[in-house]
Amino acid sequence: MAAAAKKDEAKAAEVPAKPLVTLSGLEKAAILIMYLQRDTARMVLRKLKDDEVKRLGMAIAAVQQVPDEVIEGVVKDFILSLQSVSLVPYTGRDFAQSVLPELVDEERRHVVAGAIRRRVGSDFEDFIKSRSAGAIAAVLREEHPQVQAVALLRMGPENASRVLGVLDAEAQYDLTKRMAGAERVSGELADDVEDAIRRALEDQDDPLLIGGAQTTARILGRLPRETNQLVLERLRDEGNELADKLQRLMVVFDDLINLDDRAIQQVLKVVERGHLVMALKGAPPELKGRFLKNLSSRAAADLQDEMDVLGNPRKSQMRTAQESVTAAAQRLHDEGVIVLATGPDEDA
C-alpha cells in the first residue's frame, strides 16, 4: 500500500506534459534519444550533423517529466516510421554511397567510399547552400587563390555564382582564370579543401545572443541613477542616439510590477486607454491584477471586458502598447512624479 501511495504521489508531482498528438518531430526525437540505451543513442547521434545535434540538445533541455504512455507512443511512432522507411528502395546514388562501400573488403573500403562520395555525393554542396554568400566569401579570402578556385568548383554552379558575385572585380577575374585552368585535382586535395572550408564555416555557426543594447540597458538600470545618467548624458553630448534607446530599455513593462499603488494610479491617469487595454491583454497575471486593483470595481470590470473583446491580438501589437505604457511611466519618473526602479535594490 505504501509503495502504491508513493507511486501515486510521484505521478501527481509530475510536470504536466504535452499530449503525444501535440508534440513536434523535434520533441519526439528528444524524448526518444533520452530513453534509448546509451550505446544506441550514441550511434544515432553520430549520424546527425552538428547543427542537428545542437537543436536536439536544446529540445532535450526543455523536456520535463514525461508520462509512460507518452514515451510508449513516441517509441511506437518511431517503429512505425522505421518500418515505412525500410520499405522504400534505395536510389542508385544512396546505394552507391551508403551500401556499396560496406560490401567491399576492408582494405579497399576507404578508397571506394572516398571516390564515390567525390563523384556523386552532394554533402558539401548542400552544406554550402545553407550558408550566406558573404560568410563563405569571408572564409575564402583567408585561403590561397588556388584553394579558393577548387572550393568554388566543388560547391556547385549555383553556390559558386552566389559567392563569386560578392567578391571584388579583381578576385572575380583571377578566380575565373584559375577555375578554367583547373581540369583535374587530386581527391585528397579536394577533400582537404572541402574540410577546411567546412570547419571554418562551422566555427561561425554557434553565435551566442548576448543581448546588445537590451542587456546593456538592464545593466545600466541596476547602477545608481547618478552613475547611469552620467553615462547617458555623455552619449547624448556626442550626438549618439544610443542614449535615448538605452534610456527606453532600462525599464521594461514587466518592471512596472515594482511600482507602488500610488505610482500605478499616476500611470493610469496619463496613459492612453487603448494602449492600456492592449498592454494588459498581454501582461503577466500578477501585473495585470496590480493595475486592475488600482481602479474602481466598475472601471476594472469595463477594462476587463475590453480586453476580452480583443480576442487574440498579435504579439507585436501588445509589445508596442506595453512600450507606450512604459514610456509614460518613464516620463513620470523623469518629472519626479513617481520613482521607477532604475537603480540597484535598496537591500543589495
MARMISE-125972 format. One record per residue (C-alpha): chain; x, y, z. Coordinates in Angstrom, 2 decimals. Layout:
N
{zado:A&east:X&north:Y&up:Z}
...
***
This chain:
348
{zado:A&east:0.00&north:0.00&up:0.00}
{zado:A&east:2.81&north:2.41&up:0.95}
{zado:A&east:4.61&north:1.74&up:-2.32}
{zado:A&east:1.44&north:2.38&up:-4.31}
{zado:A&east:0.84&north:5.63&up:-2.44}
{zado:A&east:4.36&north:6.83&up:-3.18}
{zado:A&east:3.89&north:5.98&up:-6.84}
{zado:A&east:0.65&north:8.00&up:-6.93}
{zado:A&east:2.37&north:10.95&up:-5.24}
{zado:A&east:5.19&north:10.83&up:-7.77}
{zado:A&east:2.72&north:10.88&up:-10.65}
{zado:A&east:0.89&north:13.79&up:-9.11}
{zado:A&east:4.16&north:15.71&up:-8.80}
{zado:A&east:4.95&north:15.32&up:-12.47}
{zado:A&east:5.05&north:18.49&up:-14.54}
{zado:A&east:2.10&north:18.35&up:-16.95}
{zado:A&east:3.38&north:17.14&up:-20.30}
{zado:A&east:2.13&north:17.77&up:-23.81}
{zado:A&east:-0.19&north:15.13&up:-25.24}
{zado:A&east:1.50&north:12.93&up:-27.84}
{zado:A&east:-0.51&north:14.40&up:-30.71}
{zado:A&east:0.79&north:17.92&up:-29.99}
{zado:A&east:4.49&north:17.00&up:-29.85}
{zado:A&east:6.64&north:18.24&up:-32.72}
{zado:A&east:9.01&north:15.92&up:-34.55}
{zado:A&east:11.94&north:17.51&up:-32.73}
{zado:A&east:10.30&north:16.99&up:-29.33}
{zado:A&east:9.59&north:13.33&up:-30.16}
{zado:A&east:13.22&north:12.88&up:-31.22}
{zado:A&east:14.39&north:14.42&up:-27.94}
{zado:A&east:12.25&north:12.04&up:-25.87}
{zado:A&east:13.37&north:9.05&up:-27.95}
{zado:A&east:17.07&north:9.86&up:-27.51}
{zado:A&east:16.61&north:10.32&up:-23.75}
{zado:A&east:15.03&north:6.89&up:-23.30}
{zado:A&east:17.15&north:4.86&up:-25.72}
{zado:A&east:20.02&north:2.80&up:-24.37}
{zado:A&east:23.16&north:4.94&up:-24.26}
{zado:A&east:25.03&north:2.91&up:-26.88}
{zado:A&east:22.08&north:3.06&up:-29.25}
{zado:A&east:21.61&north:6.79&up:-28.69}
{zado:A&east:25.33&north:7.33&up:-29.34}
{zado:A&east:25.11&north:5.52&up:-32.67}
{zado:A&east:22.11&north:7.61&up:-33.70}
{zado:A&east:23.79&north:10.91&up:-32.77}
{zado:A&east:26.86&north:10.01&up:-34.81}
{zado:A&east:24.66&north:10.05&up:-37.92}
{zado:A&east:23.42&north:13.61&up:-37.27}
{zado:A&east:25.04&north:16.85&up:-38.38}
{zado:A&east:26.40&north:19.26&up:-35.78}
{zado:A&east:23.55&north:21.74&up:-36.15}
{zado:A&east:21.03&north:18.91&up:-35.83}
{zado:A&east:22.68&north:17.72&up:-32.61}
{zado:A&east:22.60&north:21.28&up:-31.26}
{zado:A&east:18.88&north:21.68&up:-31.99}
{zado:A&east:18.21&north:18.26&up:-30.48}
{zado:A&east:20.18&north:19.21&up:-27.38}
{zado:A&east:18.10&north:22.36&up:-26.90}
{zado:A&east:14.92&north:20.31&up:-27.28}
{zado:A&east:16.15&north:17.78&up:-24.71}
{zado:A&east:16.95&north:20.58&up:-22.26}
{zado:A&east:13.31&north:21.72&up:-22.46}
{zado:A&east:11.84&north:18.27&up:-21.69}
{zado:A&east:10.08&north:17.92&up:-18.35}
{zado:A&east:8.99&north:14.62&up:-16.80}
{zado:A&east:7.25&north:12.52&up:-19.44}
{zado:A&east:4.41&north:10.11&up:-18.61}
{zado:A&east:4.93&north:6.45&up:-19.53}
{zado:A&east:2.12&north:6.49&up:-22.09}
{zado:A&east:3.74&north:9.37&up:-23.98}
{zado:A&east:7.10&north:7.55&up:-24.09}
{zado:A&east:5.35&north:4.42&up:-25.36}
{zado:A&east:3.56&north:6.46&up:-28.01}
{zado:A&east:6.81&north:8.09&up:-29.20}
{zado:A&east:8.54&north:4.70&up:-29.46}
{zado:A&east:5.55&north:3.21&up:-31.29}
{zado:A&east:5.51&north:6.09&up:-33.81}
{zado:A&east:9.23&north:5.67&up:-34.33}
{zado:A&east:8.94&north:1.94&up:-35.01}
{zado:A&east:6.09&north:2.51&up:-37.48}
{zado:A&east:8.11&north:5.19&up:-39.25}
{zado:A&east:11.14&north:2.90&up:-39.33}
{zado:A&east:9.10&north:0.13&up:-40.93}
{zado:A&east:7.77&north:2.57&up:-43.52}
{zado:A&east:11.26&north:3.81&up:-44.40}
{zado:A&east:12.64&north:0.28&up:-44.65}
{zado:A&east:10.11&north:-0.47&up:-47.39}
{zado:A&east:11.38&north:2.40&up:-49.57}
{zado:A&east:14.03&north:1.09&up:-52.01}
{zado:A&east:17.43&north:2.78&up:-52.21}
{zado:A&east:18.09&north:5.09&up:-55.11}
{zado:A&east:21.23&north:4.27&up:-57.07}
{zado:A&east:23.07&north:7.19&up:-55.51}
{zado:A&east:22.02&north:6.22&up:-51.96}
{zado:A&east:23.05&north:2.61&up:-52.55}
{zado:A&east:26.41&north:3.61&up:-54.04}
{zado:A&east:27.23&north:5.90&up:-51.11}
{zado:A&east:25.73&north:4.01&up:-48.16}
{zado:A&east:25.72&north:0.33&up:-49.04}
{zado:A&east:28.34&north:-0.41&up:-51.69}
{zado:A&east:31.37&north:0.56&up:-49.56}
{zado:A&east:30.21&north:-1.92&up:-46.91}
{zado:A&east:30.14&north:-4.73&up:-49.48}
{zado:A&east:33.81&north:-4.49&up:-50.49}
{zado:A&east:36.71&north:-5.76&up:-48.39}
{zado:A&east:38.03&north:-3.53&up:-45.62}
{zado:A&east:41.32&north:-2.70&up:-47.38}
{zado:A&east:39.52&north:-1.06&up:-50.31}
{zado:A&east:36.56&north:0.39&up:-48.40}
{zado:A&east:38.09&north:3.80&up:-47.68}
{zado:A&east:39.29&north:4.29&up:-51.25}
{zado:A&east:35.98&north:3.19&up:-52.76}
{zado:A&east:33.88&north:5.31&up:-50.39}
{zado:A&east:36.00&north:8.41&up:-50.99}
{zado:A&east:35.97&north:8.03&up:-54.76}
{zado:A&east:32.18&north:7.56&up:-54.88}
{zado:A&east:31.49&north:10.41&up:-52.50}
{zado:A&east:33.60&north:12.86&up:-54.51}
{zado:A&east:31.85&north:11.99&up:-57.76}
{zado:A&east:28.21&north:11.55&up:-56.78}
{zado:A&east:27.92&north:12.98&up:-53.29}
{zado:A&east:26.34&north:16.38&up:-52.67}
{zado:A&east:27.07&north:16.85&up:-48.96}
{zado:A&east:29.46&north:19.75&up:-49.48}
{zado:A&east:27.17&north:21.43&up:-52.00}
{zado:A&east:24.19&north:21.08&up:-49.63}
{zado:A&east:26.26&north:22.37&up:-46.72}
{zado:A&east:27.33&north:25.47&up:-48.66}
{zado:A&east:23.76&north:26.10&up:-49.88}
{zado:A&east:22.61&north:26.88&up:-46.35}
{zado:A&east:25.34&north:29.49&up:-45.76}
{zado:A&east:25.26&north:33.12&up:-46.80}
{zado:A&east:27.43&north:34.19&up:-49.74}
{zado:A&east:29.07&north:36.86&up:-47.58}
{zado:A&east:30.13&north:34.36&up:-44.91}
{zado:A&east:31.56&north:31.96&up:-47.50}
{zado:A&east:33.42&north:34.78&up:-49.28}
{zado:A&east:34.91&north:35.95&up:-45.96}
{zado:A&east:36.26&north:32.44&up:-45.30}
{zado:A&east:37.62&north:32.08&up:-48.85}
{zado:A&east:39.54&north:35.38&up:-48.63}
{zado:A&east:41.73&north:33.78&up:-45.95}
{zado:A&east:42.74&north:30.94&up:-48.30}
{zado:A&east:45.28&north:30.74&up:-51.13}
{zado:A&east:43.70&north:31.72&up:-54.50}
{zado:A&east:44.16&north:28.19&up:-55.86}
{zado:A&east:42.30&north:26.78&up:-52.84}
{zado:A&east:39.56&north:29.36&up:-53.45}
{zado:A&east:39.25&north:28.17&up:-57.06}
{zado:A&east:39.00&north:24.50&up:-56.06}
{zado:A&east:36.41&north:25.31&up:-53.38}
{zado:A&east:34.26&north:27.25&up:-55.86}
{zado:A&east:34.42&north:24.41&up:-58.39}
{zado:A&east:33.42&north:21.85&up:-55.75}
{zado:A&east:30.43&north:23.75&up:-54.30}
{zado:A&east:28.25&north:23.62&up:-57.44}
{zado:A&east:27.48&north:26.32&up:-60.03}
{zado:A&east:24.61&north:27.96&up:-58.11}
{zado:A&east:26.56&north:28.29&up:-54.90}
{zado:A&east:29.75&north:29.37&up:-56.66}
{zado:A&east:27.97&north:32.10&up:-58.62}
{zado:A&east:26.49&north:33.49&up:-55.39}
{zado:A&east:29.90&north:33.66&up:-53.77}
{zado:A&east:31.76&north:34.95&up:-56.82}
{zado:A&east:29.17&north:37.70&up:-57.12}
{zado:A&east:30.11&north:39.27&up:-53.76}
{zado:A&east:33.87&north:39.23&up:-54.39}
{zado:A&east:35.59&north:42.27&up:-55.87}
{zado:A&east:36.23&north:42.56&up:-59.60}
{zado:A&east:39.93&north:41.67&up:-59.35}
{zado:A&east:39.18&north:38.47&up:-57.41}
{zado:A&east:36.44&north:37.54&up:-59.89}
{zado:A&east:38.88&north:37.95&up:-62.80}
{zado:A&east:41.71&north:35.98&up:-61.12}
{zado:A&east:39.46&north:33.15&up:-59.91}
{zado:A&east:37.77&north:32.82&up:-63.29}
{zado:A&east:41.17&north:32.17&up:-64.90}
{zado:A&east:42.20&north:29.73&up:-62.17}
{zado:A&east:38.93&north:27.77&up:-62.28}
{zado:A&east:39.06&north:27.50&up:-66.07}
{zado:A&east:42.58&north:26.10&up:-65.89}
{zado:A&east:41.86&north:23.56&up:-63.15}
{zado:A&east:40.85&north:20.48&up:-65.16}
{zado:A&east:41.86&north:17.90&up:-62.54}
{zado:A&east:42.75&north:17.88&up:-58.87}
{zado:A&east:43.71&north:15.02&up:-56.57}
{zado:A&east:40.92&north:13.54&up:-54.48}
{zado:A&east:42.94&north:14.11&up:-51.31}
{zado:A&east:43.39&north:17.81&up:-52.10}
{zado:A&east:39.66&north:18.18&up:-52.88}
{zado:A&east:38.82&north:16.56&up:-49.54}
{zado:A&east:41.28&north:18.83&up:-47.69}
{zado:A&east:39.80&north:21.94&up:-49.30}
{zado:A&east:36.22&north:20.93&up:-48.50}
{zado:A&east:37.13&north:20.04&up:-44.91}
{zado:A&east:38.95&north:23.36&up:-44.37}
{zado:A&east:36.06&north:25.43&up:-45.70}
{zado:A&east:33.50&north:23.39&up:-43.79}
{zado:A&east:35.40&north:23.75&up:-40.48}
{zado:A&east:35.84&north:27.49&up:-40.94}
{zado:A&east:32.14&north:27.98&up:-41.63}
{zado:A&east:31.06&north:25.70&up:-38.78}
{zado:A&east:33.10&north:27.86&up:-36.38}
{zado:A&east:30.68&north:30.67&up:-37.25}
{zado:A&east:27.59&north:28.50&up:-36.72}
{zado:A&east:27.14&north:28.88&up:-32.97}
{zado:A&east:26.75&north:32.59&up:-32.24}
{zado:A&east:25.55&north:33.32&up:-28.72}
{zado:A&east:22.92&north:36.02&up:-28.30}
{zado:A&east:24.29&north:38.27&up:-25.54}
{zado:A&east:21.65&north:40.96&up:-25.71}
{zado:A&east:23.44&north:44.04&up:-27.09}
{zado:A&east:21.58&north:47.25&up:-26.26}
{zado:A&east:18.81&north:45.47&up:-24.34}
{zado:A&east:21.17&north:43.72&up:-21.92}
{zado:A&east:23.36&north:46.84&up:-21.67}
{zado:A&east:20.30&north:48.87&up:-20.66}
{zado:A&east:19.40&north:46.35&up:-17.97}
{zado:A&east:22.96&north:46.56&up:-16.63}
{zado:A&east:22.86&north:50.37&up:-16.57}
{zado:A&east:19.47&north:50.23&up:-14.88}
{zado:A&east:20.98&north:48.42&up:-11.94}
{zado:A&east:23.64&north:51.07&up:-11.38}
{zado:A&east:22.93&north:54.06&up:-9.11}
{zado:A&east:20.86&north:56.63&up:-11.01}
{zado:A&east:23.57&north:59.31&up:-10.83}
{zado:A&east:26.01&north:56.86&up:-12.44}
{zado:A&east:23.85&north:55.67&up:-15.31}
{zado:A&east:22.70&north:59.22&up:-16.07}
{zado:A&east:26.32&north:60.39&up:-16.37}
{zado:A&east:26.92&north:57.67&up:-18.98}
{zado:A&east:23.75&north:58.58&up:-20.88}
{zado:A&east:24.47&north:62.31&up:-20.80}
{zado:A&east:27.93&north:61.73&up:-22.26}
{zado:A&east:26.39&north:59.69&up:-25.08}
{zado:A&east:23.88&north:62.50&up:-25.72}
{zado:A&east:26.65&north:65.12&up:-25.77}
{zado:A&east:28.28&north:63.11&up:-28.58}
{zado:A&east:25.02&north:63.24&up:-30.53}
{zado:A&east:24.62&north:59.49&up:-30.11}
{zado:A&east:21.04&north:58.22&up:-30.48}
{zado:A&east:22.04&north:55.21&up:-28.39}
{zado:A&east:21.40&north:57.24&up:-25.23}
{zado:A&east:17.66&north:57.50&up:-25.89}
{zado:A&east:17.45&north:53.85&up:-26.89}
{zado:A&east:19.20&north:52.73&up:-23.69}
{zado:A&east:17.01&north:55.06&up:-21.63}
{zado:A&east:13.88&north:53.44&up:-23.08}
{zado:A&east:15.20&north:49.94&up:-22.47}
{zado:A&east:16.40&north:50.50&up:-18.92}
{zado:A&east:12.89&north:49.83&up:-17.69}
{zado:A&east:10.65&north:47.29&up:-19.40}
{zado:A&east:6.92&north:46.75&up:-18.98}
{zado:A&east:7.29&north:43.85&up:-16.54}
{zado:A&east:9.31&north:46.15&up:-14.23}
{zado:A&east:6.13&north:48.12&up:-13.52}
{zado:A&east:5.20&north:45.36&up:-11.07}
{zado:A&east:7.62&north:47.08&up:-8.67}
{zado:A&east:5.64&north:50.34&up:-8.62}
{zado:A&east:3.64&north:51.11&up:-5.51}
{zado:A&east:-0.12&north:51.66&up:-5.75}
{zado:A&east:0.18&north:55.46&up:-5.83}
{zado:A&east:2.61&north:55.29&up:-8.75}
{zado:A&east:0.35&north:52.92&up:-10.69}
{zado:A&east:-2.55&north:55.33&up:-10.15}
{zado:A&east:-0.42&north:58.13&up:-11.62}
{zado:A&east:0.38&north:55.99&up:-14.66}
{zado:A&east:-3.31&north:55.19&up:-15.14}
{zado:A&east:-4.06&north:58.93&up:-15.30}
{zado:A&east:-1.72&north:59.65&up:-18.22}
{zado:A&east:-1.67&north:56.51&up:-20.36}
{zado:A&east:-3.96&north:56.23&up:-23.38}
{zado:A&east:-6.90&north:53.90&up:-22.80}
{zado:A&east:-6.35&north:51.88&up:-25.97}
{zado:A&east:-2.69&north:51.34&up:-25.17}
{zado:A&east:-3.54&north:50.28&up:-21.62}
{zado:A&east:-6.11&north:47.71&up:-22.77}
{zado:A&east:-3.74&north:46.20&up:-25.35}
{zado:A&east:-0.76&north:46.24&up:-22.96}
{zado:A&east:-2.63&north:44.50&up:-20.14}
{zado:A&east:-4.04&north:41.93&up:-22.57}
{zado:A&east:-0.52&north:40.51&up:-22.91}
{zado:A&east:0.62&north:41.23&up:-19.33}
{zado:A&east:1.52&north:38.59&up:-16.72}
{zado:A&east:-1.49&north:37.92&up:-14.43}
{zado:A&east:0.15&north:39.47&up:-11.37}
{zado:A&east:0.97&north:42.73&up:-13.16}
{zado:A&east:-2.50&north:42.87&up:-14.73}
{zado:A&east:-4.00&north:42.37&up:-11.27}
{zado:A&east:-1.96&north:45.25&up:-9.84}
{zado:A&east:-3.37&north:47.67&up:-12.44}
{zado:A&east:-6.96&north:46.44&up:-12.07}
{zado:A&east:-6.68&north:46.67&up:-8.29}
{zado:A&east:-5.99&north:50.40&up:-8.58}
{zado:A&east:-9.21&north:51.06&up:-10.49}
{zado:A&east:-12.73&north:51.20&up:-9.14}
{zado:A&east:-14.67&north:47.95&up:-9.38}
{zado:A&east:-16.75&north:49.32&up:-12.28}
{zado:A&east:-13.71&north:50.65&up:-14.16}
{zado:A&east:-11.81&north:47.40&up:-13.64}
{zado:A&east:-14.77&north:45.38&up:-14.94}
{zado:A&east:-15.06&north:47.63&up:-18.01}
{zado:A&east:-11.34&north:47.31&up:-18.70}
{zado:A&east:-11.52&north:43.53&up:-18.40}
{zado:A&east:-14.47&north:43.46&up:-20.82}
{zado:A&east:-12.47&north:45.48&up:-23.35}
{zado:A&east:-9.56&north:43.02&up:-23.03}
{zado:A&east:-11.91&north:40.10&up:-23.60}
{zado:A&east:-13.31&north:41.72&up:-26.75}
{zado:A&east:-9.79&north:41.99&up:-28.21}
{zado:A&east:-9.61&north:38.23&up:-28.76}
{zado:A&east:-6.07&north:37.22&up:-29.73}
{zado:A&east:-4.14&north:40.30&up:-30.93}
{zado:A&east:-0.68&north:39.96&up:-32.47}
{zado:A&east:2.25&north:39.89&up:-30.09}
{zado:A&east:3.77&north:42.87&up:-31.90}
{zado:A&east:0.65&north:44.94&up:-31.13}
{zado:A&east:0.77&north:44.05&up:-27.44}
{zado:A&east:4.52&north:44.73&up:-27.30}
{zado:A&east:4.09&north:48.18&up:-28.88}
{zado:A&east:1.32&north:49.06&up:-26.41}
{zado:A&east:3.43&north:47.88&up:-23.47}
{zado:A&east:6.32&north:50.05&up:-24.67}
{zado:A&east:3.93&north:53.02&up:-24.77}
{zado:A&east:2.79&north:52.42&up:-21.18}
{zado:A&east:6.40&north:52.01&up:-20.06}
{zado:A&east:7.37&north:55.25&up:-21.83}
{zado:A&east:4.56&north:57.06&up:-19.99}
{zado:A&east:5.87&north:55.70&up:-16.68}
{zado:A&east:9.40&north:56.76&up:-17.66}
{zado:A&east:8.22&north:60.32&up:-18.34}
{zado:A&east:6.54&north:60.47&up:-14.94}
{zado:A&east:9.77&north:59.23&up:-13.39}
{zado:A&east:11.81&north:61.91&up:-15.19}
{zado:A&east:9.34&north:64.56&up:-13.95}
{zado:A&east:9.74&north:63.32&up:-10.36}
{zado:A&east:6.11&north:62.25&up:-10.08}
{zado:A&east:6.88&north:58.57&up:-9.48}
{zado:A&east:10.01&north:56.52&up:-8.78}
{zado:A&east:10.94&north:53.73&up:-11.15}
{zado:A&east:13.42&north:51.05&up:-10.11}
{zado:A&east:16.30&north:52.12&up:-12.36}
{zado:A&east:18.97&north:51.55&up:-9.73}
{zado:A&east:20.16&north:48.68&up:-7.52}
{zado:A&east:17.84&north:47.18&up:-4.95}
{zado:A&east:17.96&north:49.08&up:-1.70}
{zado:A&east:18.59&north:45.88&up:0.20}
{zado:A&east:21.53&north:44.88&up:-2.03}
***
